[in-house]
Amino acid sequence: MKAKLLVGLAMSGLLFGCANTAELESQVQSLSNKVDSLADQVGALRSDHAEMNADIKAAKSAAMEAQEEAARANARIDNMASGYRKK
């Protein structure tokens, strides 16, 4: 009796497994498409990140140059002020 029940369960399991193959493949294809889409988005984000890093480095360099130029201008003004005497 138990053997017939186990055989019956095994056969129904096989039939059920075979019946869902098309649905399973469509789900796998859908997930594959989503993974491809996410991979494209990650690639675009990496590109944007690299571009932003380059812009940040350029802005930092420009800020340092402006700071150095301001320090030079202040030094010139200080030299002019210390050299001037009222008579």
N, CA and C of each residue as an Amber inpcrd file, in Angstrom:
protein
   261
   0.8190000  -1.1880000   0.0000000   0.0000000   0.0000000   0.0000000
   0.8680000   1.2600000   0.0000000   1.8740000   1.2800000   0.9010000
   2.7470000   2.4510000   0.9740000   3.5650000   2.6080000  -0.3080000
   3.9460000   1.5010000  -0.8920000   4.7310000   1.5510000  -2.1200000
   3.9230000   2.1680000  -3.2460000   2.6360000   1.7710000  -3.3550000
   1.7680000   2.3400000  -4.3960000   1.5660000   3.8340000  -4.1610000
   1.4490000   4.2170000  -2.9080000   1.2640000   5.6250000  -2.5820000
   2.5180000   6.4340000  -2.9440000   3.6740000   5.8850000  -2.6340000
   4.9250000   6.5680000  -2.9720000   5.1210000   6.6680000  -4.4770000
   4.7890000   5.5950000  -5.1940000   4.8970000   5.6150000  -6.6570000
   3.9260000   6.6340000  -7.2260000   2.7210000   6.6810000  -6.6860000
   1.7240000   7.6520000  -7.1470000   2.1820000   9.0840000  -6.8950000
   2.7480000   9.3410000  -5.7380000   3.2570000  10.6790000  -5.4320000
   4.4290000  11.0500000  -6.3380000   5.3020000  10.0870000  -6.6020000
   6.4450000  10.3350000  -7.4760000   5.9890000  10.6510000  -8.8880000
   5.0160000   9.9030000  -9.3830000   4.5080000  10.1300000 -10.7480000
   3.8080000  11.4880000 -10.8470000   3.0210000  11.8340000  -9.8380000
   2.3310000  13.1260000  -9.8870000   3.3470000  14.2620000  -9.7740000
   4.3940000  14.0410000  -8.9860000   5.4460000  15.0510000  -8.8870000
   6.1500000  15.2560000 -10.2130000   6.4150000  14.1670000 -10.9210000
   7.0510000  14.2780000 -12.2360000   6.1500000  14.9860000 -13.2290000
   4.8850000  14.6520000 -13.2100000   3.9420000  15.2950000 -14.1310000
   3.8080000  16.7820000 -13.8110000   3.7340000  17.0980000 -12.5470000
   3.6230000  18.4950000 -12.1470000   4.8920000  19.2590000 -12.5300000
   6.0460000  18.6460000 -12.3420000   7.3090000  19.2820000 -12.6960000
   7.4320000  19.5270000 -14.1830000   6.9790000  18.5920000 -14.9820000
   7.0460000  18.7360000 -16.4370000   6.0500000  19.7730000 -16.9340000
   4.9290000  19.9040000 -16.2540000   3.8950000  20.8320000 -16.6980000
   4.3240000  22.2820000 -16.5180000   5.1810000  22.5770000 -15.5750000
   5.5750000  23.9550000 -15.2940000   6.8570000  24.3840000 -16.0030000
   7.3740000  23.5780000 -16.8880000   8.6370000  23.8970000 -17.5520000
   8.5410000  25.1850000 -18.3620000   7.4750000  25.3710000 -19.1100000
   7.3270000  26.5760000 -19.9390000   7.2210000  27.8130000 -19.0530000
   6.4610000  27.6920000 -17.9960000   6.3110000  28.8260000 -17.0930000
   7.6320000  29.1450000 -16.4000000   8.3380000  28.0980000 -16.0170000
   9.6370000  28.2710000 -15.3760000  10.6210000  28.9480000 -16.3140000
  10.6320000  28.5360000 -17.5660000  11.5390000  29.1530000 -18.5420000
  11.1830000  30.6070000 -18.7950000   9.8920000  30.9350000 -18.7990000
   9.5060000  32.3400000 -18.9900000   9.9370000  33.1760000 -17.7880000
   9.8570000  32.6030000 -16.5820000  10.3120000  33.3210000 -15.3950000
  11.8240000  33.5100000 -15.4240000  12.5340000  32.4890000 -15.8580000
  13.9940000  32.5880000 -15.9620000  14.3720000  33.6470000 -16.9890000
  13.6660000  33.6910000 -18.0980000  13.9360000  34.6930000 -19.1380000
  13.6480000  36.0930000 -18.6070000  12.5590000  36.2380000 -17.8660000
  12.2120000  37.5350000 -17.2840000  13.3000000  37.9870000 -16.3070000
  13.7460000  37.0670000 -15.4600000  14.8120000  37.4090000 -14.5170000
  16.1170000  37.7250000 -15.2350000  16.3880000  37.0080000 -16.2990000
  17.5950000  37.2690000 -17.0820000  17.5440000  38.6680000 -17.6970000
  16.3810000  39.0530000 -18.1900000  16.2250000  40.3990000 -18.7570000
  16.4200000  41.4630000 -17.6880000  15.8920000  41.2060000 -16.4910000
  16.0540000  42.1650000 -15.4050000  17.5210000  42.2890000 -15.0030000
  18.2320000  41.1750000 -14.9560000  19.6520000  41.2040000 -14.6110000
  20.4360000  41.9810000 -15.6720000  20.1180000  41.7700000 -16.9400000
  20.7890000  42.5130000 -18.0080000  20.5260000  44.0120000 -17.8790000
  19.2810000  44.3520000 -17.5700000  18.9250000  45.7600000 -17.3970000
  19.6980000  46.3790000 -16.2370000  19.7640000  45.6560000 -15.1260000
  20.5100000  46.1600000 -13.9730000  22.0010000  46.2750000 -14.2700000
  22.5330000  45.3460000 -15.0310000  23.9460000  45.4120000 -15.4030000
  24.2170000  46.6580000 -16.2490000  23.2920000  46.9850000 -17.1490000
  23.4420000  48.1990000 -17.9560000  23.3920000  49.4460000 -17.0750000
  22.4790000  49.4370000 -16.1110000  22.3710000  50.5860000 -15.2130000
  23.6320000  50.7480000 -14.3750000  24.1880000  49.6580000 -13.9130000
  25.4250000  49.7140000 -13.1260000  26.5600000  50.2670000 -13.9790000
  26.6380000  49.8450000 -15.2270000  27.6650000  50.3710000 -16.1270000
  27.5240000  51.8710000 -16.3270000  26.2800000  52.3290000 -16.4890000
  26.0470000  53.7610000 -16.6680000  26.4090000  54.5270000 -15.3980000
  26.0610000  53.9730000 -14.2470000  26.3940000  54.6360000 -12.9850000
  27.8980000  54.7030000 -12.7710000  28.6010000  53.6500000 -13.1480000
  30.0670000  53.6680000 -13.0230000  30.6680000  54.7410000 -13.9130000
  30.1260000  54.8770000 -15.1130000  30.6090000  55.9040000 -16.0250000
  30.3560000  57.2950000 -15.4500000  29.1440000  57.5090000 -14.9200000
  28.8150000  58.7950000 -14.3040000  29.7130000  59.0670000 -13.1030000
  29.9840000  58.0450000 -12.3250000  30.8280000  58.1960000 -11.1380000
  32.2410000  58.6070000 -11.5380000  32.7720000  57.9780000 -12.5670000
  34.1190000  58.3230000 -13.0300000  34.1560000  59.7620000 -13.5380000
  33.1040000  60.1730000 -14.2530000  33.0360000  61.5400000 -14.7670000
  32.9500000  62.5520000 -13.6200000  32.1520000  62.2190000 -12.6060000
  32.0340000  63.1140000 -11.4540000  33.3520000  63.2160000 -10.6990000
  34.0610000  62.1150000 -10.5690000  35.3620000  62.1510000  -9.9000000
  36.3330000  63.0560000 -10.6430000  36.3140000  62.9850000 -11.9740000
  37.1850000  63.8480000 -12.7690000  36.8050000  65.3110000 -12.5770000
  35.4990000  65.6030000 -12.5420000  35.0440000  66.9740000 -12.3230000
  35.4410000  67.4760000 -10.9350000  35.3430000  66.5990000  -9.9450000
  35.7130000  66.9850000  -8.5780000  37.2010000  67.3030000  -8.5060000
  38.0150000  66.4890000  -9.1500000  39.4580000  66.7420000  -9.1400000
  39.7830000  68.0610000  -9.8290000  39.0930000  68.3530000 -10.9400000
  39.3230000  69.6100000 -11.6520000  38.8840000  70.7950000 -10.8010000
  37.7540000  70.6690000 -10.1180000  37.2770000  71.7630000  -9.2690000
  38.2180000  71.9720000  -8.0850000  38.7120000  70.8840000  -7.5340000
  39.6370000  70.9910000  -6.4080000  40.9280000  71.6860000  -6.8490000
  41.4010000  71.3400000  -8.0370000  42.6110000  71.9660000  -8.5710000
  42.3870000  73.4560000  -8.8040000  41.2340000  73.8070000  -9.3660000
  40.9300000  75.2170000  -9.6130000  40.8150000  75.9820000  -8.3010000
  40.2440000  75.3670000  -7.2800000  40.1160000  76.0270000  -5.9740000
  41.4890000  76.2620000  -5.3540000  42.3730000  75.2940000  -5.4870000
  43.7230000  75.4490000  -4.9350000  44.4640000  76.5670000  -5.6610000
  44.3290000  76.6370000  -6.9750000  44.9720000  77.7030000  -7.7480000
  44.4340000  79.0710000  -7.3350000  43.1190000  79.1570000  -7.1340000
  42.5160000  80.4310000  -6.7210000  42.9950000  80.8240000  -5.3290000
  43.1280000  79.8560000  -4.4490000  43.6090000  80.1370000  -3.1050000
  45.0610000  80.6290000  -3.1320000  45.8920000  80.0090000  -3.9580000
  47.2810000  80.4440000  -4.0830000  47.3660000  81.8500000  -4.6680000
  46.5290000  82.1270000  -5.6540000  46.5230000  83.4540000  -6.2710000
  46.0560000  84.5040000  -5.2720000  45.0640000  84.1620000  -4.4510000
  44.5890000  85.0970000  -3.4280000  45.6840000  85.3530000  -2.3970000
  46.4280000  84.3280000  -2.0280000  47.5240000  84.5060000  -1.0720000
  48.6000000  85.4170000  -1.6590000  48.8990000  85.2530000  -2.9470000
  49.8840000  86.1270000  -3.5980000  49.3980000  87.5680000  -3.6280000
  48.1210000  87.7580000  -3.9490000  47.5640000  89.1130000  -3.9990000
  47.5930000  89.7520000  -2.6100000  47.2640000  88.9850000  -1.5890000
  47.3010000  89.5170000  -0.2270000  48.7160000  89.8940000   0.1710000
  49.6880000  89.0880000  -0.2370000  51.0880000  89.4000000   0.0720000
  51.5020000  90.6970000  -0.6100000  51.0790000  90.9020000  -1.8530000
  51.4030000  92.1490000  -2.5660000  50.7670000  93.3470000  -1.8670000
  49.5240000  93.2020000  -1.4420000  48.8360000  94.3020000  -0.7470000
  49.5340000  94.6020000   0.5750000  49.9350000  93.5590000   1.2940000
  50.6430000  93.7600000   2.5580000  51.9630000  94.4880000   2.3270000
  52.6560000  94.1160000   1.2710000  53.9280000  94.7890000   0.9650000
  53.7080000  96.2530000   0.6010000  52.6610000  96.5370000  -0.1270000
  52.3730000  97.9170000  -0.5050000  51.9970000  98.7340000   0.7280000
  51.2110000  98.1650000   1.6130000  50.7650000  98.8890000   2.8050000
  51.9160000  99.1420000   3.7650000  52.8300000  98.2000000   3.8890000
  53.9500000  98.3910000   4.8180000  54.9880000  99.3700000   4.2610000
  55.0280000  99.5670000   2.9730000  55.9840000 100.4710000   2.3560000
  55.4720000 101.8980000   2.2990000  54.1990000 102.1310000   2.5780000
  53.6290000 103.4570000   2.5010000  53.6930000 104.1220000   3.8750000
  54.2260000 105.3330000   3.9120000  54.2850000 106.0950000   5.1610000
  53.6850000 107.4750000   4.9400000  52.9140000 107.8720000   5.8480000
  52.2910000 109.1830000   5.7580000  53.2890000 110.2320000   6.3000000
  53.4390000 111.3240000   5.6010000  54.3700000 112.3910000   6.0150000
  53.6720000 113.5060000   6.6870000
